[in-house]
Amino acid sequence: MARSTPWNALLARALGLGVQPGAFWRLSIKEWRAIAAPSAESLSRAAFDALVRQFPDNRQ
């Protein structure tokens, strides 16, 4: 017997984390897992900021 996906619970969890419904539905499974259950392998804010400095969006 296949289990159904608990969308209501997942959306409620996302809202509790500050993710708006429209953004929730655009998340990939990998992104959702990173938000819902961060692990030691998750990217820290400091590491993210370093990547932004290294690879800026506005290259000139």
PQR file of N, CA, C, O and H, with PARSE charges and radii, in Angstrom:
ATOM      1  N   MET A   1       0.841  -1.180   0.000 -0.4000 1.5000
ATOM      2  CA  MET A   1       0.000   0.000   0.000 -0.0000 2.0000
ATOM      3  C   MET A   1       0.888   1.246   0.000  0.5500 1.7000
ATOM      4  O   MET A   1       1.757   1.391   0.859 -0.5500 1.4000
ATOM      5  N   ALA A   2       0.672   2.126  -0.946 -0.4000 1.5000
ATOM      6  CA  ALA A   2       1.464   3.341  -1.051 -0.0000 2.0000
ATOM      7  C   ALA A   2       0.992   4.377  -0.032  0.5500 1.7000
ATOM      8  O   ALA A   2      -0.204   4.549   0.206 -0.5500 1.4000
ATOM      9  H   ALA A   2      -0.034   2.008  -1.644  0.4000 1.0000
ATOM     10  N   ARG A   3       1.958   5.049   0.551 -0.4000 1.5000
ATOM     11  CA  ARG A   3       1.608   6.120   1.487 -0.0000 2.0000
ATOM     12  C   ARG A   3       1.504   7.427   0.723  0.5500 1.7000
ATOM     13  O   ARG A   3       2.266   7.662  -0.215 -0.5500 1.4000
ATOM     14  H   ARG A   3       2.929   4.909   0.357  0.4000 1.0000
ATOM     15  N   SER A   4       0.578   8.268   1.112 -0.4000 1.5000
ATOM     16  CA  SER A   4       0.458   9.563   0.460 -0.0000 2.0000
ATOM     17  C   SER A   4       1.426  10.554   1.110  0.5500 1.7000
ATOM     18  O   SER A   4       1.804  10.406   2.272 -0.5500 1.4000
ATOM     19  H   SER A   4      -0.040   8.077   1.874  0.4000 1.0000
ATOM     20  N   THR A   5       1.807  11.540   0.352 -0.4000 1.5000
ATOM     21  CA  THR A   5       2.711  12.570   0.859 -0.0000 2.0000
ATOM     22  C   THR A   5       1.936  13.504   1.771  0.5500 1.7000
ATOM     23  O   THR A   5       0.867  13.982   1.389 -0.5500 1.4000
ATOM     24  H   THR A   5       1.500  11.660  -0.592  0.4000 1.0000
ATOM     25  N   PRO A   6       2.448  13.779   2.976 -0.5600 1.5000
ATOM     26  CA  PRO A   6       1.741  14.649   3.923  0.2800 2.0000
ATOM     27  C   PRO A   6       1.945  16.137   3.596  0.5500 1.7000
ATOM     28  O   PRO A   6       2.621  16.856   4.333 -0.5500 1.4000
ATOM     29  N   TRP A   7       1.353  16.585   2.485 -0.4000 1.5000
ATOM     30  CA  TRP A   7       1.590  17.952   2.020 -0.0000 2.0000
ATOM     31  C   TRP A   7       1.220  18.997   3.060  0.5500 1.7000
ATOM     32  O   TRP A   7       1.942  19.981   3.221 -0.5500 1.4000
ATOM     33  H   TRP A   7       0.805  16.002   1.886  0.4000 1.0000
ATOM     34  N   ASN A   8       0.116  18.808   3.769 -0.4000 1.5000
ATOM     35  CA  ASN A   8      -0.294  19.793   4.769 -0.0000 2.0000
ATOM     36  C   ASN A   8       0.773  19.951   5.851  0.5500 1.7000
ATOM     37  O   ASN A   8       1.088  21.072   6.249 -0.5500 1.4000
ATOM     38  H   ASN A   8      -0.470  18.008   3.639  0.4000 1.0000
ATOM     39  N   ALA A   9       1.326  18.845   6.326 -0.4000 1.5000
ATOM     40  CA  ALA A   9       2.352  18.900   7.356 -0.0000 2.0000
ATOM     41  C   ALA A   9       3.635  19.530   6.808  0.5500 1.7000
ATOM     42  O   ALA A   9       4.281  20.317   7.498 -0.5500 1.4000
ATOM     43  H   ALA A   9       1.069  17.934   6.002  0.4000 1.0000
ATOM     44  N   LEU A  10       4.002  19.190   5.580 -0.4000 1.5000
ATOM     45  CA  LEU A  10       5.207  19.757   4.987 -0.0000 2.0000
ATOM     46  C   LEU A  10       5.072  21.265   4.791  0.5500 1.7000
ATOM     47  O   LEU A  10       6.002  22.020   5.074 -0.5500 1.4000
ATOM     48  H   LEU A  10       3.477  18.550   5.019  0.4000 1.0000
ATOM     49  N   LEU A  11       3.920  21.693   4.310 -0.4000 1.5000
ATOM     50  CA  LEU A  11       3.692  23.122   4.103 -0.0000 2.0000
ATOM     51  C   LEU A  11       3.658  23.856   5.445  0.5500 1.7000
ATOM     52  O   LEU A  11       4.199  24.956   5.559 -0.5500 1.4000
ATOM     53  H   LEU A  11       3.165  21.079   4.080  0.4000 1.0000
ATOM     54  N   ALA A  12       3.039  23.268   6.443 -0.4000 1.5000
ATOM     55  CA  ALA A  12       3.004  23.890   7.775 -0.0000 2.0000
ATOM     56  C   ALA A  12       4.423  24.042   8.323  0.5500 1.7000
ATOM     57  O   ALA A  12       4.754  25.069   8.916 -0.5500 1.4000
ATOM     58  H   ALA A  12       2.600  22.375   6.351  0.4000 1.0000
ATOM     59  N   ARG A  13       5.252  23.031   8.127 -0.4000 1.5000
ATOM     60  CA  ARG A  13       6.659  23.102   8.580 -0.0000 2.0000
ATOM     61  C   ARG A  13       7.390  24.211   7.844  0.5500 1.7000
ATOM     62  O   ARG A  13       8.136  24.974   8.458 -0.5500 1.4000
ATOM     63  H   ARG A  13       4.983  22.197   7.646  0.4000 1.0000
ATOM     64  N   ALA A  14       7.187  24.310   6.537 -0.4000 1.5000
ATOM     65  CA  ALA A  14       7.835  25.351   5.744 -0.0000 2.0000
ATOM     66  C   ALA A  14       7.397  26.737   6.212  0.5500 1.7000
ATOM     67  O   ALA A  14       8.227  27.636   6.353 -0.5500 1.4000
ATOM     68  H   ALA A  14       6.581  23.690   6.038  0.4000 1.0000
ATOM     69  N   LEU A  15       6.103  26.912   6.452 -0.4000 1.5000
ATOM     70  CA  LEU A  15       5.616  28.204   6.927 -0.0000 2.0000
ATOM     71  C   LEU A  15       6.236  28.556   8.269  0.5500 1.7000
ATOM     72  O   LEU A  15       6.576  29.712   8.521 -0.5500 1.4000
ATOM     73  H   LEU A  15       5.430  26.182   6.338  0.4000 1.0000
ATOM     74  N   GLY A  16       6.384  27.552   9.130 -0.4000 1.5000
ATOM     75  CA  GLY A  16       7.016  27.770  10.423 -0.0000 2.0000
ATOM     76  C   GLY A  16       8.469  28.194  10.293  0.5500 1.7000
ATOM     77  O   GLY A  16       9.005  28.860  11.179 -0.5500 1.4000
ATOM     78  H   GLY A  16       6.108  26.613   8.925  0.4000 1.0000
ATOM     79  N   LEU A  17       9.104  27.814   9.201 -0.4000 1.5000
ATOM     80  CA  LEU A  17      10.493  28.195   8.936 -0.0000 2.0000
ATOM     81  C   LEU A  17      10.592  29.507   8.160  0.5500 1.7000
ATOM     82  O   LEU A  17      11.692  29.985   7.881 -0.5500 1.4000
ATOM     83  H   LEU A  17       8.668  27.273   8.481  0.4000 1.0000
ATOM     84  N   GLY A  18       9.440  30.090   7.812 -0.4000 1.5000
ATOM     85  CA  GLY A  18       9.436  31.362   7.095 -0.0000 2.0000
ATOM     86  C   GLY A  18       9.410  31.242   5.589  0.5500 1.7000
ATOM     87  O   GLY A  18       9.582  32.240   4.889 -0.5500 1.4000
ATOM     88  H   GLY A  18       8.547  29.702   8.039  0.4000 1.0000
ATOM     89  N   VAL A  19       9.197  30.033   5.069 -0.4000 1.5000
ATOM     90  CA  VAL A  19       9.128  29.831   3.617 -0.0000 2.0000
ATOM     91  C   VAL A  19       7.698  30.092   3.174  0.5500 1.7000
ATOM     92  O   VAL A  19       6.764  29.460   3.667 -0.5500 1.4000
ATOM     93  H   VAL A  19       9.057  29.223   5.638  0.4000 1.0000
ATOM     94  N   GLN A  20       7.530  31.015   2.253 -0.4000 1.5000
ATOM     95  CA  GLN A  20       6.196  31.346   1.757 -0.0000 2.0000
ATOM     96  C   GLN A  20       5.688  30.228   0.839  0.5500 1.7000
ATOM     97  O   GLN A  20       6.492  29.523   0.230 -0.5500 1.4000
ATOM     98  H   GLN A  20       8.288  31.528   1.853  0.4000 1.0000
ATOM     99  N   PRO A  21       4.353  30.057   0.733 -0.5600 1.5000
ATOM    100  CA  PRO A  21       3.806  28.960  -0.073  0.2800 2.0000
ATOM    101  C   PRO A  21       4.326  28.907  -1.507  0.5500 1.7000
ATOM    102  O   PRO A  21       4.668  27.831  -1.996 -0.5500 1.4000
ATOM    103  N   GLY A  22       4.391  30.041  -2.181 -0.4000 1.5000
ATOM    104  CA  GLY A  22       4.877  30.040  -3.558 -0.0000 2.0000
ATOM    105  C   GLY A  22       6.301  29.533  -3.666  0.5500 1.7000
ATOM    106  O   GLY A  22       6.635  28.786  -4.586 -0.5500 1.4000
ATOM    107  H   GLY A  22       4.114  30.916  -1.783  0.4000 1.0000
ATOM    108  N   ALA A  23       7.141  29.940  -2.723 -0.4000 1.5000
ATOM    109  CA  ALA A  23       8.535  29.480  -2.713 -0.0000 2.0000
ATOM    110  C   ALA A  23       8.606  27.994  -2.376  0.5500 1.7000
ATOM    111  O   ALA A  23       9.430  27.267  -2.932 -0.5500 1.4000
ATOM    112  H   ALA A  23       6.869  30.547  -1.976  0.4000 1.0000
ATOM    113  N   PHE A  24       7.742  27.542  -1.467 -0.4000 1.5000
ATOM    114  CA  PHE A  24       7.705  26.124  -1.096 -0.0000 2.0000
ATOM    115  C   PHE A  24       7.488  25.246  -2.318  0.5500 1.7000
ATOM    116  O   PHE A  24       8.182  24.243  -2.489 -0.5500 1.4000
ATOM    117  H   PHE A  24       7.073  28.133  -1.016  0.4000 1.0000
ATOM    118  N   TRP A  25       6.541  25.604  -3.163 -0.4000 1.5000
ATOM    119  CA  TRP A  25       6.204  24.760  -4.312 -0.0000 2.0000
ATOM    120  C   TRP A  25       7.281  24.795  -5.385  0.5500 1.7000
ATOM    121  O   TRP A  25       7.300  23.931  -6.262 -0.5500 1.4000
ATOM    122  H   TRP A  25       5.977  26.418  -3.024  0.4000 1.0000
ATOM    123  N   ARG A  26       8.183  25.782  -5.334 -0.4000 1.5000
ATOM    124  CA  ARG A  26       9.287  25.841  -6.296 -0.0000 2.0000
ATOM    125  C   ARG A  26      10.546  25.134  -5.794  0.5500 1.7000
ATOM    126  O   ARG A  26      11.506  24.994  -6.551 -0.5500 1.4000
ATOM    127  H   ARG A  26       8.167  26.483  -4.621  0.4000 1.0000
ATOM    128  N   LEU A  27      10.565  24.687  -4.543 -0.4000 1.5000
ATOM    129  CA  LEU A  27      11.740  24.012  -3.989 -0.0000 2.0000
ATOM    130  C   LEU A  27      11.944  22.638  -4.627  0.5500 1.7000
ATOM    131  O   LEU A  27      10.988  21.924  -4.930 -0.5500 1.4000
ATOM    132  H   LEU A  27       9.785  24.800  -3.928  0.4000 1.0000
ATOM    133  N   SER A  28      13.205  22.293  -4.819 -0.4000 1.5000
ATOM    134  CA  SER A  28      13.511  20.926  -5.239 -0.0000 2.0000
ATOM    135  C   SER A  28      13.484  20.052  -3.982  0.5500 1.7000
ATOM    136  O   SER A  28      13.491  20.568  -2.865 -0.5500 1.4000
ATOM    137  H   SER A  28      13.981  22.873  -4.572  0.4000 1.0000
ATOM    138  N   ILE A  29      13.454  18.754  -4.163 -0.4000 1.5000
ATOM    139  CA  ILE A  29      13.490  17.842  -3.016 -0.0000 2.0000
ATOM    140  C   ILE A  29      14.768  18.070  -2.212  0.5500 1.7000
ATOM    141  O   ILE A  29      14.737  18.084  -0.981 -0.5500 1.4000
ATOM    142  H   ILE A  29      13.448  18.335  -5.071  0.4000 1.0000
ATOM    143  N   LYS A  30      15.880  18.247  -2.902 -0.4000 1.5000
ATOM    144  CA  LYS A  30      17.162  18.476  -2.223 -0.0000 2.0000
ATOM    145  C   LYS A  30      17.116  19.774  -1.399  0.5500 1.7000
ATOM    146  O   LYS A  30      17.601  19.807  -0.268 -0.5500 1.4000
ATOM    147  H   LYS A  30      15.905  18.235  -3.902  0.4000 1.0000
ATOM    148  N   GLU A  31      16.541  20.828  -1.958 -0.4000 1.5000
ATOM    149  CA  GLU A  31      16.423  22.091  -1.218 -0.0000 2.0000
ATOM    150  C   GLU A  31      15.525  21.920  -0.001  0.5500 1.7000
ATOM    151  O   GLU A  31      15.846  22.406   1.084 -0.5500 1.4000
ATOM    152  H   GLU A  31      16.146  20.801  -2.877  0.4000 1.0000
ATOM    153  N   TRP A  32      14.401  21.232  -0.177 -0.4000 1.5000
ATOM    154  CA  TRP A  32      13.482  21.030   0.933 -0.0000 2.0000
ATOM    155  C   TRP A  32      14.155  20.257   2.062  0.5500 1.7000
ATOM    156  O   TRP A  32      14.022  20.615   3.232 -0.5500 1.4000
ATOM    157  H   TRP A  32      14.140  20.837  -1.058  0.4000 1.0000
ATOM    158  N   ARG A  33      14.876  19.195   1.707 -0.4000 1.5000
ATOM    159  CA  ARG A  33      15.562  18.404   2.732 -0.0000 2.0000
ATOM    160  C   ARG A  33      16.590  19.239   3.486  0.5500 1.7000
ATOM    161  O   ARG A  33      16.740  19.091   4.699 -0.5500 1.4000
ATOM    162  H   ARG A  33      14.983  18.904   0.756  0.4000 1.0000
ATOM    163  N   ALA A  34      17.295  20.110   2.782 -0.4000 1.5000
ATOM    164  CA  ALA A  34      18.290  20.965   3.430 -0.0000 2.0000
ATOM    165  C   ALA A  34      17.635  21.940   4.403  0.5500 1.7000
ATOM    166  O   ALA A  34      18.199  22.243   5.454 -0.5500 1.4000
ATOM    167  H   ALA A  34      17.173  20.231   1.797  0.4000 1.0000
ATOM    168  N   ILE A  35      16.452  22.428   4.057 -0.4000 1.5000
ATOM    169  CA  ILE A  35      15.734  23.356   4.936 -0.0000 2.0000
ATOM    170  C   ILE A  35      15.110  22.621   6.111  0.5500 1.7000
ATOM    171  O   ILE A  35      15.205  23.067   7.255 -0.5500 1.4000
ATOM    172  H   ILE A  35      15.994  22.181   3.203  0.4000 1.0000
ATOM    173  N   ALA A  36      14.478  21.506   5.827 -0.4000 1.5000
ATOM    174  CA  ALA A  36      13.707  20.795   6.859 -0.0000 2.0000
ATOM    175  C   ALA A  36      14.580  20.063   7.862  0.5500 1.7000
ATOM    176  O   ALA A  36      14.222  19.970   9.036 -0.5500 1.4000
ATOM    177  H   ALA A  36      14.400  21.144   4.898  0.4000 1.0000
ATOM    178  N   ALA A  37      15.707  19.548   7.428 -0.4000 1.5000
ATOM    179  CA  ALA A  37      16.564  18.764   8.329 -0.0000 2.0000
ATOM    180  C   ALA A  37      18.024  19.060   8.031  0.5500 1.7000
ATOM    181  O   ALA A  37      18.727  18.223   7.465 -0.5500 1.4000
ATOM    182  H   ALA A  37      15.998  19.624   6.474  0.4000 1.0000
ATOM    183  N   PRO A  38      18.488  20.257   8.413 -0.5600 1.5000
ATOM    184  CA  PRO A  38      19.882  20.592   8.131  0.2800 2.0000
ATOM    185  C   PRO A  38      20.827  19.585   8.779  0.5500 1.7000
ATOM    186  O   PRO A  38      20.579  19.105   9.886 -0.5500 1.4000
ATOM    187  N   SER A  39      21.894  19.278   8.088 -0.4000 1.5000
ATOM    188  CA  SER A  39      22.874  18.325   8.604 -0.0000 2.0000
ATOM    189  C   SER A  39      24.214  19.018   8.768  0.5500 1.7000
ATOM    190  O   SER A  39      24.358  20.198   8.448 -0.5500 1.4000
ATOM    191  H   SER A  39      22.096  19.667   7.189  0.4000 1.0000
ATOM    192  N   ALA A  40      25.180  18.286   9.262 -0.4000 1.5000
ATOM    193  CA  ALA A  40      26.525  18.828   9.423 -0.0000 2.0000
ATOM    194  C   ALA A  40      27.116  19.204   8.070  0.5500 1.7000
ATOM    195  O   ALA A  40      28.037  20.017   7.997 -0.5500 1.4000
ATOM    196  H   ALA A  40      25.063  17.328   9.521  0.4000 1.0000
ATOM    197  N   GLU A  41      26.588  18.614   6.998 -0.4000 1.5000
ATOM    198  CA  GLU A  41      27.092  18.903   5.662 -0.0000 2.0000
ATOM    199  C   GLU A  41      26.424  20.128   5.041  0.5500 1.7000
ATOM    200  O   GLU A  41      26.791  20.534   3.938 -0.5500 1.4000
ATOM    201  H   GLU A  41      25.840  17.954   7.058  0.4000 1.0000
ATOM    202  N   SER A  42      25.455  20.720   5.725 -0.4000 1.5000
ATOM    203  CA  SER A  42      24.776  21.893   5.195 -0.0000 2.0000
ATOM    204  C   SER A  42      25.742  23.062   5.094  0.5500 1.7000
ATOM    205  O   SER A  42      26.697  23.162   5.863 -0.5500 1.4000
ATOM    206  H   SER A  42      25.157  20.390   6.621  0.4000 1.0000
ATOM    207  N   LEU A  43      25.490  23.923   4.159 -0.4000 1.5000
ATOM    208  CA  LEU A  43      26.305  25.105   3.951 -0.0000 2.0000
ATOM    209  C   LEU A  43      26.015  26.120   5.047  0.5500 1.7000
ATOM    210  O   LEU A  43      24.865  26.511   5.246 -0.5500 1.4000
ATOM    211  H   LEU A  43      24.714  23.842   3.534  0.4000 1.0000
ATOM    212  N   SER A  44      27.046  26.543   5.754 -0.4000 1.5000
ATOM    213  CA  SER A  44      26.858  27.544   6.807 -0.0000 2.0000
ATOM    214  C   SER A  44      26.684  28.915   6.170  0.5500 1.7000
ATOM    215  O   SER A  44      26.999  29.108   4.996 -0.5500 1.4000
ATOM    216  H   SER A  44      27.980  26.225   5.593  0.4000 1.0000
ATOM    217  N   ARG A  45      26.183  29.862   6.948 -0.4000 1.5000
ATOM    218  CA  ARG A  45      26.009  31.224   6.440 -0.0000 2.0000
ATOM    219  C   ARG A  45      27.360  31.816   6.050  0.5500 1.7000
ATOM    220  O   ARG A  45      27.472  32.478   5.018 -0.5500 1.4000
ATOM    221  H   ARG A  45      25.927  29.705   7.902  0.4000 1.0000
ATOM    222  N   ALA A  46      28.383  31.584   6.865 -0.4000 1.5000
ATOM    223  CA  ALA A  46      29.721  32.112   6.574 -0.0000 2.0000
ATOM    224  C   ALA A  46      30.258  31.532   5.262  0.5500 1.7000
ATOM    225  O   ALA A  46      30.849  32.252   4.457 -0.5500 1.4000
ATOM    226  H   ALA A  46      28.292  31.046   7.704  0.4000 1.0000
ATOM    227  N   ALA A  47      30.051  30.241   5.053 -0.4000 1.5000
ATOM    228  CA  ALA A  47      30.503  29.607   3.814 -0.0000 2.0000
ATOM    229  C   ALA A  47      29.727  30.160   2.618  0.5500 1.7000
ATOM    230  O   ALA A  47      30.299  30.382   1.551 -0.5500 1.4000
ATOM    231  H   ALA A  47      29.571  29.656   5.707  0.4000 1.0000
ATOM    232  N   PHE A  48      28.441  30.377   2.799 -0.4000 1.5000
ATOM    233  CA  PHE A  48      27.619  30.960   1.736 -0.0000 2.0000
ATOM    234  C   PHE A  48      28.112  32.363   1.386  0.5500 1.7000
ATOM    235  O   PHE A  48      28.273  32.693   0.211 -0.5500 1.4000
ATOM    236  H   PHE A  48      27.976  30.197   3.666  0.4000 1.0000
ATOM    237  N   ASP A  49      28.352  33.188   2.408 -0.4000 1.5000
ATOM    238  CA  ASP A  49      28.831  34.552   2.173 -0.0000 2.0000
ATOM    239  C   ASP A  49      30.173  34.549   1.447  0.5500 1.7000
ATOM    240  O   ASP A  49      30.416  35.395   0.586 -0.5500 1.4000
ATOM    241  H   ASP A  49      28.221  32.920   3.362  0.4000 1.0000
ATOM    242  N   ALA A  50      31.045  33.601   1.790 -0.4000 1.5000
ATOM    243  CA  ALA A  50      32.337  33.484   1.101 -0.0000 2.0000
ATOM    244  C   ALA A  50      32.132  33.145  -0.373  0.5500 1.7000
ATOM    245  O   ALA A  50      32.832  33.682  -1.232 -0.5500 1.4000
ATOM    246  H   ALA A  50      30.848  32.913   2.489  0.4000 1.0000
ATOM    247  N   LEU A  51      31.189  32.268  -0.672 -0.4000 1.5000
ATOM    248  CA  LEU A  51      30.896  31.926  -2.067 -0.0000 2.0000
ATOM    249  C   LEU A  51      30.328  33.117  -2.829  0.5500 1.7000
ATOM    250  O   LEU A  51      30.656  33.325  -3.997 -0.5500 1.4000
ATOM    251  H   LEU A  51      30.621  31.832   0.026  0.4000 1.0000
ATOM    252  N   VAL A  52      29.482  33.892  -2.174 -0.4000 1.5000
ATOM    253  CA  VAL A  52      28.908  35.080  -2.821 -0.0000 2.0000
ATOM    254  C   VAL A  52      30.014  36.073  -3.173  0.5500 1.7000
ATOM    255  O   VAL A  52      29.996  36.671  -4.249 -0.5500 1.4000
ATOM    256  H   VAL A  52      29.215  33.723  -1.225  0.4000 1.0000
ATOM    257  N   ARG A  53      30.976  36.247  -2.264 -0.4000 1.5000
ATOM    258  CA  ARG A  53      32.096  37.146  -2.548 -0.0000 2.0000
ATOM    259  C   ARG A  53      32.972  36.593  -3.678  0.5500 1.7000
ATOM    260  O   ARG A  53      33.461  37.349  -4.518 -0.5500 1.4000
ATOM    261  H   ARG A  53      30.990  35.762  -1.390  0.4000 1.0000
ATOM    262  N   GLN A  54      33.162  35.292  -3.691 -0.4000 1.5000
ATOM    263  CA  GLN A  54      34.011  34.667  -4.694 -0.0000 2.0000
ATOM    264  C   GLN A  54      33.351  34.632  -6.072  0.5500 1.7000
ATOM    265  O   GLN A  54      34.027  34.765  -7.092 -0.5500 1.4000
ATOM    266  H   GLN A  54      32.764  34.678  -3.008  0.4000 1.0000
ATOM    267  N   PHE A  55      32.042  34.455  -6.097 -0.4000 1.5000
ATOM    268  CA  PHE A  55      31.303  34.330  -7.351 -0.0000 2.0000
ATOM    269  C   PHE A  55      30.118  35.307  -7.378  0.5500 1.7000
ATOM    270  O   PHE A  55      28.967  34.872  -7.332 -0.5500 1.4000
ATOM    271  H   PHE A  55      31.493  34.348  -5.268  0.4000 1.0000
ATOM    272  N   PRO A  56      30.383  36.624  -7.453 -0.5600 1.5000
ATOM    273  CA  PRO A  56      29.284  37.601  -7.432  0.2800 2.0000
ATOM    274  C   PRO A  56      28.390  37.488  -8.666  0.5500 1.7000
ATOM    275  O   PRO A  56      28.839  37.087  -9.740 -0.5500 1.4000
ATOM    276  N   ASP A  57      27.131  37.845  -8.494 -0.4000 1.5000
ATOM    277  CA  ASP A  57      26.184  37.817  -9.610 -0.0000 2.0000
ATOM    278  C   ASP A  57      26.456  38.923 -10.615  0.5500 1.7000
ATOM    279  O   ASP A  57      26.195  38.756 -11.806 -0.5500 1.4000
ATOM    280  H   ASP A  57      26.766  38.170  -7.622  0.4000 1.0000
ATOM    281  N   ASN A  58      26.974  40.041 -10.152 -0.4000 1.5000
ATOM    282  CA  ASN A  58      27.164  41.218 -11.011 -0.0000 2.0000
ATOM    283  C   ASN A  58      28.614  41.345 -11.466  0.5500 1.7000
ATOM    284  O   ASN A  58      29.310  42.285 -11.081 -0.5500 1.4000
ATOM    285  H   ASN A  58      27.186  40.177  -9.184  0.4000 1.0000
ATOM    286  N   ARG A  59      29.058  40.423 -12.265 -0.4000 1.5000
ATOM    287  CA  ARG A  59      30.430  40.511 -12.798 -0.0000 2.0000
ATOM    288  C   ARG A  59      30.479  41.587 -13.845  0.5500 1.7000
ATOM    289  O   ARG A  59      29.573  41.718 -14.667 -0.5500 1.4000
ATOM    290  H   ARG A  59      28.493  39.659 -12.578  0.4000 1.0000
ATOM    291  N   GLN A  60      31.556  42.366 -13.809 -0.4000 1.5000
ATOM    292  CA  GLN A  60      31.685  43.433 -14.794 -0.0000 2.0000
ATOM    293  C   GLN A  60      33.006  43.359 -15.506  0.5500 1.7000
ATOM    294  O   GLN A  60      33.286  44.185 -16.375 -0.5500 1.4000
ATOM    295  H   GLN A  60      32.293  42.259 -13.141  0.4000 1.0000
TER
END
